[in-house]
Amino acid sequence: MEKDCLKKVESYDKTGFNYTMSLINGKYKLTVLYAVYRHKIIRFNELQRYLNVISHKTLSNTLKELEKDNLITRKEHSQIPPKVEYSLSEKGKSFIPILYLMCEWGEKYIN
């Protein structure tokens, strides 16, 4: 039996579907999430070089949003020059199988 993820239109904002979409809604969120996953621990400049198409400001905002939603963790090291590392939180790690399913679905229907 299928679950009705959207339920009634009146309660749309209280569904698991809407919550999930609010976490991943954004042009680069899934890409950044996947890149952090692939590198396990990564610094900002490494991430920006890896992604190559995202501006400094956009990447910074995306990382802040993912951190606010507890999908990634930000660790500051008190040293000079400052060192900041990003990694997936447990919540972020739990999303990776869903990300792979999305990739598989896209590969199946890309043509």
Z-matrix of the N, CA and C atoms (Angstrom, degrees):
N
C 1 1.445
C 2 1.516 1 109.04
N 3 1.321 2 117.26 1 129.85
C 4 1.453 3 121.82 2 -179.31
C 5 1.515 4 110.89 3 -79.09
N 6 1.322 5 114.63 4 145.11
C 7 1.459 6 120.63 5 176.95
C 8 1.521 7 108.77 6 -87.55
N 9 1.318 8 117.07 7 139.28
C 10 1.460 9 121.67 8 178.00
C 11 1.523 10 108.25 9 -86.68
N 12 1.331 11 116.10 10 93.33
C 13 1.466 12 121.59 11 -175.95
C 14 1.518 13 112.59 12 -67.88
N 15 1.306 14 117.77 13 -29.53
C 16 1.456 15 119.98 14 -176.04
C 17 1.524 16 112.99 15 -91.09
N 18 1.317 17 116.71 16 -21.06
C 19 1.467 18 122.57 17 -178.94
C 20 1.528 19 110.27 18 51.37
N 21 1.299 20 116.51 19 -140.08
C 22 1.462 21 120.10 20 179.10
C 23 1.522 22 109.65 21 -85.57
N 24 1.307 23 115.71 22 150.64
C 25 1.463 24 121.02 23 179.56
C 26 1.527 25 110.53 24 -58.91
N 27 1.322 26 117.67 25 -34.98
C 28 1.470 27 120.45 26 -177.85
C 29 1.526 28 111.91 27 -64.53
N 30 1.315 29 117.27 28 -29.89
C 31 1.464 30 120.14 29 -177.68
C 32 1.525 31 112.04 30 -107.29
N 33 1.328 32 116.11 31 21.73
C 34 1.464 33 121.14 32 -176.81
C 35 1.529 34 111.92 33 -56.09
N 36 1.322 35 117.67 34 -37.90
C 37 1.466 36 120.59 35 -177.23
C 38 1.518 37 112.61 36 -70.92
N 39 1.314 38 118.38 37 -8.47
C 40 1.461 39 121.85 38 -177.78
C 41 1.527 40 112.11 39 -109.11
N 42 1.313 41 116.99 40 22.13
C 43 1.463 42 120.01 41 -178.44
C 44 1.521 43 110.88 42 -101.52
N 45 1.320 44 114.96 43 156.76
C 46 1.458 45 120.28 44 174.96
C 47 1.513 46 111.60 45 -62.89
N 48 1.327 47 116.21 46 -35.17
C 49 1.464 48 120.60 47 178.52
C 50 1.518 49 110.72 48 -60.00
N 51 1.318 50 117.06 49 -49.03
C 52 1.458 51 121.18 50 -177.88
C 53 1.536 52 110.82 51 -65.10
N 54 1.325 53 116.57 52 -39.42
C 55 1.466 54 119.71 53 177.85
C 56 1.525 55 110.53 54 -61.87
N 57 1.317 56 116.61 55 -46.47
C 58 1.466 57 120.71 56 179.21
C 59 1.521 58 110.55 57 -60.69
N 60 1.302 59 117.22 58 -46.17
C 61 1.463 60 120.53 59 179.95
C 62 1.523 61 111.42 60 -62.59
N 63 1.315 62 117.72 61 -35.19
C 64 1.467 63 119.83 62 179.06
C 65 1.526 64 111.21 63 -65.66
N 66 1.322 65 117.68 64 -29.44
C 67 1.462 66 121.12 65 179.61
C 68 1.527 67 112.48 66 -76.15
N 69 1.323 68 117.16 67 -34.09
C 70 1.461 69 120.27 68 -173.96
C 71 1.518 70 113.34 69 -107.68
N 72 1.315 71 117.47 70 0.15
C 73 1.453 72 121.28 71 -179.48
C 74 1.524 73 109.80 72 -70.80
N 75 1.284 74 116.72 73 120.53
C 76 1.464 75 123.01 74 -179.29
C 77 1.506 76 108.75 75 150.43
N 78 1.306 77 116.54 76 149.33
C 79 1.461 78 121.28 77 -172.28
C 80 1.522 79 113.20 78 -60.48
N 81 1.325 80 118.11 79 -38.72
C 82 1.464 81 120.27 80 -172.93
C 83 1.524 82 114.83 81 -115.32
N 84 1.314 83 119.08 82 1.18
C 85 1.466 84 120.01 83 -174.52
C 86 1.521 85 113.29 84 -57.78
N 87 1.311 86 117.42 85 -47.47
C 88 1.468 87 119.80 86 -178.68
C 89 1.527 88 111.15 87 -67.78
N 90 1.318 89 116.27 88 -36.84
C 91 1.461 90 120.49 89 178.65
C 92 1.521 91 110.92 90 -64.76
N 93 1.325 92 116.74 91 -44.82
C 94 1.463 93 121.16 92 178.99
C 95 1.521 94 109.99 93 -66.03
N 96 1.305 95 116.94 94 -43.68
C 97 1.460 96 121.12 95 178.98
C 98 1.530 97 110.76 96 -58.09
N 99 1.324 98 116.33 97 -44.48
C 100 1.457 99 120.22 98 179.94
C 101 1.533 100 111.12 99 -67.44
N 102 1.317 101 117.70 100 -40.35
C 103 1.470 102 120.98 101 179.67
C 104 1.530 103 110.96 102 -63.71
N 105 1.313 104 117.42 103 -41.05
C 106 1.473 105 120.42 104 177.11
C 107 1.525 106 109.71 105 -64.58
N 108 1.310 107 116.55 106 -41.12
C 109 1.470 108 120.87 107 177.07
C 110 1.531 109 111.12 108 -59.43
N 111 1.318 110 117.11 109 -46.28
C 112 1.469 111 121.29 110 -177.82
C 113 1.525 112 112.70 111 -62.89
N 114 1.322 113 116.89 112 -33.11
C 115 1.464 114 120.66 113 -176.53
C 116 1.529 115 113.48 114 -95.84
N 117 1.314 116 117.53 115 -8.28
C 118 1.471 117 123.91 116 -178.15
C 119 1.533 118 111.44 117 66.87
N 120 1.336 119 117.40 118 -61.64
C 121 1.465 120 123.11 119 175.54
C 122 1.523 121 106.54 120 -133.02
N 123 1.331 122 116.05 121 128.81
C 124 1.463 123 119.23 122 -176.13
C 125 1.522 124 110.52 123 -145.31
N 126 1.306 125 115.28 124 145.77
C 127 1.458 126 121.49 125 177.13
C 128 1.527 127 109.42 126 -92.43
N 129 1.327 128 115.99 127 160.68
C 130 1.460 129 122.12 128 -174.40
C 131 1.530 130 111.91 129 -54.70
N 132 1.333 131 117.30 130 -53.05
C 133 1.470 132 119.94 131 -176.43
C 134 1.525 133 112.18 132 -64.05
N 135 1.321 134 117.14 133 -36.21
C 136 1.467 135 120.26 134 176.28
C 137 1.528 136 110.11 135 -62.45
N 138 1.320 137 115.02 136 -43.35
C 139 1.463 138 121.15 137 -179.83
C 140 1.523 139 110.59 138 -63.59
N 141 1.319 140 116.50 139 -42.97
C 142 1.466 141 119.86 140 179.96
C 143 1.532 142 111.05 141 -65.76
N 144 1.329 143 117.73 142 -40.24
C 145 1.468 144 120.56 143 177.02
C 146 1.529 145 110.64 144 -65.02
N 147 1.317 146 116.64 145 -40.30
C 148 1.466 147 121.55 146 -179.19
C 149 1.529 148 111.00 147 -63.92
N 150 1.329 149 116.08 148 -43.62
C 151 1.463 150 120.15 149 -177.83
C 152 1.526 151 111.68 150 -77.61
N 153 1.318 152 117.50 151 -36.89
C 154 1.461 153 124.46 152 170.46
C 155 1.525 154 116.06 153 66.88
N 156 1.309 155 120.48 154 -22.85
C 157 1.464 156 121.25 155 -175.05
C 158 1.530 157 113.26 156 -111.45
N 159 1.294 158 117.23 157 0.96
C 160 1.452 159 121.42 158 -173.41
C 161 1.534 160 109.80 159 -108.84
N 162 1.314 161 116.78 160 134.23
C 163 1.465 162 120.40 161 -178.53
C 164 1.531 163 110.45 162 -72.74
N 165 1.307 164 115.13 163 160.92
C 166 1.467 165 122.15 164 179.31
C 167 1.531 166 110.38 165 -55.95
N 168 1.322 167 116.58 166 -48.22
C 169 1.470 168 121.64 167 -177.70
C 170 1.533 169 111.76 168 -64.36
N 171 1.318 170 116.57 169 -44.05
C 172 1.464 171 120.64 170 -179.39
C 173 1.523 172 110.65 171 -64.95
N 174 1.328 173 116.56 172 -43.25
C 175 1.461 174 119.67 173 178.41
C 176 1.520 175 110.57 174 -63.49
N 177 1.313 176 116.71 175 -43.42
C 178 1.461 177 120.93 176 178.90
C 179 1.527 178 111.21 177 -59.49
N 180 1.325 179 116.87 178 -46.92
C 181 1.470 180 121.08 179 179.08
C 182 1.524 181 111.65 180 -64.19
N 183 1.318 182 116.67 181 -41.33
C 184 1.467 183 120.98 182 179.70
C 185 1.518 184 110.53 183 -63.20
N 186 1.333 185 117.30 184 -44.42
C 187 1.464 186 121.09 185 178.32
C 188 1.524 187 111.29 186 -62.42
N 189 1.321 188 117.14 187 -40.38
C 190 1.474 189 120.86 188 178.24
C 191 1.524 190 111.04 189 -62.57
N 192 1.325 191 116.58 190 -42.12
C 193 1.463 192 120.36 191 179.32
C 194 1.530 193 111.32 192 -66.08
N 195 1.333 194 116.59 193 -43.37
C 196 1.468 195 120.11 194 178.83
C 197 1.522 196 111.13 195 -65.23
N 198 1.318 197 116.76 196 -35.79
C 199 1.466 198 120.30 197 176.96
C 200 1.533 199 110.64 198 -69.19
N 201 1.326 200 116.64 199 -43.03
C 202 1.473 201 120.84 200 178.46
C 203 1.522 202 111.16 201 -59.84
N 204 1.324 203 116.60 202 -36.08
C 205 1.468 204 121.74 203 179.70
C 206 1.527 205 112.45 204 -85.51
N 207 1.326 206 116.53 205 4.70
C 208 1.467 207 123.75 206 176.89
C 209 1.533 208 113.12 207 62.37
N 210 1.332 209 116.39 208 33.97
C 211 1.461 210 119.94 209 175.25
C 212 1.529 211 110.87 210 -94.52
N 213 1.321 212 116.79 211 -26.17
C 214 1.458 213 121.14 212 174.71
C 215 1.531 214 108.68 213 -130.72
N 216 1.322 215 115.37 214 160.68
C 217 1.459 216 120.69 215 175.07
C 218 1.518 217 108.42 216 -116.12
N 219 1.312 218 114.48 217 148.02
C 220 1.459 219 122.50 218 179.73
C 221 1.517 220 107.21 219 -118.01
N 222 1.314 221 115.95 220 123.90
C 223 1.459 222 120.12 221 -179.11
C 224 1.524 223 109.15 222 -118.92
N 225 1.323 224 114.97 223 120.05
C 226 1.469 225 121.39 224 178.19
C 227 1.515 226 109.44 225 -96.63
N 228 1.322 227 115.20 226 133.09
C 229 1.463 228 121.09 227 174.49
C 230 1.523 229 106.99 228 -105.60
N 231 1.318 230 116.51 229 127.80
C 232 1.463 231 119.33 230 -179.30
C 233 1.521 232 109.41 231 -82.52
N 234 1.297 233 114.48 232 94.64
C 235 1.455 234 121.96 233 177.84
C 236 1.520 235 108.05 234 -153.34
N 237 1.297 236 116.32 235 170.80
C 238 1.451 237 120.98 236 177.87
C 239 1.519 238 107.22 237 -119.38
N 240 1.328 239 119.25 238 124.93
C 241 1.465 240 126.71 239 -5.79
C 242 1.527 241 110.93 240 -69.23
N 243 1.333 242 116.21 241 158.06
C 244 1.469 243 119.91 242 -178.86
C 245 1.533 244 111.55 243 -58.01
N 246 1.297 245 115.37 244 145.12
C 247 1.469 246 121.23 245 179.83
C 248 1.527 247 108.13 246 -127.29
N 249 1.319 248 115.84 247 125.21
C 250 1.462 249 121.95 248 178.94
C 251 1.519 250 107.80 249 -125.90
N 252 1.318 251 116.08 250 132.02
C 253 1.463 252 121.57 251 179.65
C 254 1.526 253 109.86 252 -122.43
N 255 1.323 254 115.08 253 145.60
C 256 1.461 255 122.07 254 178.56
C 257 1.520 256 109.38 255 -117.61
N 258 1.322 257 115.32 256 142.75
C 259 1.456 258 121.66 257 175.32
C 260 1.524 259 108.11 258 -149.81
N 261 1.316 260 115.99 259 167.57
C 262 1.467 261 119.64 260 178.27
C 263 1.518 262 110.45 261 -76.62
N 264 1.311 263 115.76 262 140.77
C 265 1.455 264 121.03 263 170.51
C 266 1.530 265 107.94 264 -80.11
N 267 1.306 266 116.66 265 174.42
C 268 1.474 267 119.52 266 175.97
C 269 1.526 268 110.44 267 -60.87
N 270 1.319 269 116.16 268 -39.60
C 271 1.465 270 120.57 269 178.03
C 272 1.532 271 109.88 270 -62.89
N 273 1.328 272 117.36 271 -42.18
C 274 1.461 273 121.80 272 177.75
C 275 1.515 274 112.25 273 -63.85
N 276 1.337 275 115.88 274 -42.10
C 277 1.464 276 120.12 275 178.30
C 278 1.529 277 111.11 276 -61.40
N 279 1.315 278 116.17 277 -35.27
C 280 1.468 279 119.52 278 -178.66
C 281 1.527 280 112.09 279 -70.13
N 282 1.328 281 116.89 280 -16.18
C 283 1.467 282 120.56 281 179.45
C 284 1.529 283 112.58 282 -85.78
N 285 1.315 284 118.87 283 -18.07
C 286 1.463 285 122.78 284 -174.81
C 287 1.532 286 112.99 285 -58.50
N 288 1.340 287 120.64 286 -41.96
C 289 1.472 288 118.44 287 176.55
C 290 1.532 289 112.81 288 -59.71
N 291 1.317 290 117.18 289 -34.21
C 292 1.466 291 120.81 290 177.45
C 293 1.523 292 109.65 291 -67.84
N 294 1.308 293 116.23 292 -40.25
C 295 1.461 294 121.47 293 177.90
C 296 1.533 295 110.66 294 -60.96
N 297 1.328 296 116.63 295 -42.70
C 298 1.468 297 120.57 296 177.03
C 299 1.528 298 111.40 297 -63.51
N 300 1.320 299 117.61 298 -39.69
C 301 1.468 300 120.29 299 177.41
C 302 1.526 301 110.94 300 -62.97
N 303 1.329 302 116.59 301 -38.66
C 304 1.462 303 120.63 302 177.39
C 305 1.531 304 110.05 303 -63.88
N 306 1.330 305 116.97 304 -41.01
C 307 1.472 306 121.41 305 177.94
C 308 1.521 307 110.66 306 -62.46
N 309 1.327 308 116.52 307 -46.29
C 310 1.467 309 120.92 308 -179.89
C 311 1.523 310 111.00 309 -61.16
N 312 1.323 311 116.90 310 -43.50
C 313 1.460 312 121.01 311 179.19
C 314 1.528 313 109.82 312 -61.80
N 315 1.328 314 116.81 313 -44.63
C 316 1.467 315 120.86 314 179.29
C 317 1.515 316 112.52 315 -63.01
N 318 1.336 317 116.75 316 -40.81
C 319 1.465 318 120.94 317 178.24
C 320 1.539 319 110.85 318 -63.22
N 321 1.307 320 115.25 319 -36.76
C 322 1.453 321 119.71 320 -179.68
C 323 1.522 322 112.53 321 -66.47
N 324 1.328 323 116.84 322 -37.61
C 325 1.467 324 120.72 323 -173.63
C 326 1.522 325 115.11 324 -110.83
N 327 1.324 326 117.94 325 10.42
C 328 1.476 327 120.66 326 -176.62
C 329 1.525 328 112.79 327 -62.86
N 330 1.300 329 117.20 328 -31.40
C 331 1.478 330 120.13 329 -178.40
C 332 1.506 331 108.86 330 -88.90
